[in-house]
Amino acid sequence: MNQRFSQSLLGLEDIPAAEIISILDQAQKFKKLVSQNETPIDLLKGKRIINLFLEPSTRTRIAFEIAAKTLSAEVISITEKSSSLTKGETLRDTALNIQALGADAIVIRHSSPGSALFLSKTIEVPIINAGDGAHEHPSQALLDIYTLREKLGELHGKKITILGDILFSRVARSNLWGLIKLGADVTFAGPSTLVPREFEELGATVTHNINDALMEADAVMLLRIQHERQSSSHFPSLSEYTKIFGLNFQRSEMLKKDAIILHPGPINRGVEIDSNLADCKRSVILEQVSNGVAVRMSILNKYCRII
Ligand code: CP
């Protein structure tokens, strides 16, 4: 891996377990400083971070913005509609211009798998992948893993079930890479059209039997149906999907006593998860969102300071 690549966070597939742990441990320190109101922290003072979000986002964009500001960086957020991409400028030219304007790092969300890698080869500044198509969403997986560690302790041997639309999910892929590196057992569950057996080759257990996947889990992560990436329907109807694969109260009774429920958001209440379960005591969904700030502080601190 050359120096330029090591400055970017493109995904969890190519980073070692030790690097994941170091990001999580630093996030824990940042979380403590934030909770003690010992902010702002001047580690990124003088750095200019550009949030280039070319797909919609609530959690990721805002958390990266808060994280950058808490570390005293200057942060500018751009959406596709507010950029000259709408006038026909290419992604490459957009990035080159952002670099010419003095960016020290670019956080990018894009609908195309490989877009973050492409930018990392095109420009000199670090690239942080905030989601590239169905490929990877490393900062989301890191905050998920952070939350899992906080709730379950050491993840080695823990059983994590990810239930829903795995095929089109960058969150599922990044979590798989990260979790298996930390020794967890990952089960992908859902309809066969959205959870193909091919994922076994990547290290996941694949099942279409939801009850088994829930009974064994220490944690279950629900994923919404990612309609924006599907050109055809993968099941007869949403109501049928909910009936067979949604997490409802009756199915939640199968979970272990201390099992927790996660969701990366956005939630489609009443589809992949019953609305009451999203707010129940087992749910750590909003804690995931809050942890996203400290985790992204740790990511920015690591990848934006070595230039
Ligand atoms: N989980 C996640 O990526 O949420 P946003 O799309 O709101 O950023």
Residues whose N, C-alpha, C, O or C-beta is under 5 A from the ligand:
A	BS01	CP	P56 S57 T58 R59 T60 R61 P264 G265 P266
